[in-house]
């Protein structure tokens, strides 16, 4: 899921500004150019640093604000050192305010990422701006999904176990310019598979009335869960495939 979630920000950097301004209430300058820049940072004499995506707001050679977008799928203690270093290195490089935007597929990771990060540098505490499932709307209207396919893709990430979310997203692709739609089909497949996998891990239980659940740790339980998880993934992909066929036949 890591790579698909980075692509919307790299494809349309303005999306990061919209997320921070409209979803998190961060005051950012409006009406200025927004562009993707190289993500190679350095705070000599250390090794090079590579955050996921770096975006600047304002003139490219004299930006007024910089945004680091980081996709965080799980809690990682190493990131509590890396994220403050990313922000400090970019601040030194560009001499402008820096915001770290963390995208989290799960609520638990979002809560963890939102905690202030204290550093050994006196007075320097980094608080990231965090987008988790609770910040992402359930997009089931194809017109709304077409108006902002990046947000619709994130809705698939957070709520893709719901078939109407997938169907609205894929239906919206039929309304996009031809050169943009193909990459979003790949988002739908990959994000839907991941969403179904996450949902399965959270809520796995045997179908009622079919059989008695095997005891935890038994060979049957260990064998059943991976098989059922693959069934859930295939089911998510079939939802996307059905929605694609509906789009192609003009029924959405």
Secondary structure, 3 states (H helix, E strand, C coil): CHHHHHHHHHHCCHHHHHHHHHHCCCCCCCCCCEEEECCEEECCCCCEEECCEEEEECCCCCCCEEEEEEECCCCCCCHHHHHHHHHHHHHHHHCCEEEEEEECCCHHHHHHHCCCEECCCCCCEECCEEECHHHCCCCCCHHHHHHCHHHHHHHHHHHCCCHHHHHHHHHHHCCCCHHHHHHHHHHHHHHHHHHHHHHHHHHCCCCCCCCCCCCCCCHHHHHHHHHHHHHHHHHHHHHHHHHHHHHHCCCC
